[in-house]
């Protein structure tokens, strides 16, 4: 499902949703972020069977849905200890 062809198929719908998010003040979210939410979270276990059902889920997506996913992803993402980081890499 994470193929480029599938992504291209949903690009117009993702763009519309991003415009809506930007109007609501969520300008940091982009199309790739929404695609990652759909493929890694919303459609991880079961992708809606029909195209119109997939589009419907995109249209119903709220900023809170995405932000819940982003906060979970941030908690799960492994961050190196500060002791292991090189100071030159941080500068």
N, C-alpha and C positions, 0 to 999 in steps of 0.2 A: 504493500500500500504506500510505502514511502518513496515510490519511484518518481522520477521527474515528470513522466507522462501524466501520472495521477495528479501531481501538484499543479501542472499546467491546466488541467481540466477544472480545477477549483479556483484558479487565480482571480477571475472576475468577482467571484463571491467573497473571497478573502479580502480583496481590495475594498469592496463595499463595506464590509464589516470593520475594516481598519479605519475607513473614513468616518464611520459612526463613532468608533472609539476615540478618534482624534477630536471630533466635535464635543465629546463628553469630557475632554481634558486628559485622555490617556495617550499622549503623543509618543511615548517610548515603546509602545507595542507595535510590532510590524507583522507583515504577512507570514514570514517564516516562524515567528513566535506562535501564531495561531495554528499553523500547520503542525508544528511540533506538539502543541496541546491536543490537536485532534488525533494524530497518529500515535502518540505515546500515552495518552490518557483516555480521552473520550471514546476513541475507536480501538483501543488496545485489545480488548477482549472480543468485541463484536462490532464489525463495520455494518452500518445500515445497508440492507440489501439493495435498495433502489437509489438511483441518483437523486431523485426528488427528496428522499428521506435524508440523505447526506446534506443537501442544500438546506433543508429545513433546520437541521441541527446547527449549521453554521449561522443561519439567520437568527436563531434563538439564543445564541451564545451571548452571555453578558460579560462585562469587564470583571465582575466578581468571580465568574467561572474560571476565567483565565488566571486571575491573580491568585486564586486558591491553588491552582496547579503550579504557578511560578513559585509560590512560597514553599510548597512541598518539594519542588525540585531543588530549591536553594538549601533546604534542610538536609536533603539526601546527598547532594553534591559533595564529594570529598575535597576538603580544603587542606593543603599542606600546613603543617605546623610552622610557626614563625621561625623556630629553631632550624628547620630544614631549608628555609629560603635563603638565597644569597642576597645580600644587601644590594649588590650591583644590579640584580634583576629587578629590584623594586624601584630603582632610580631611573 
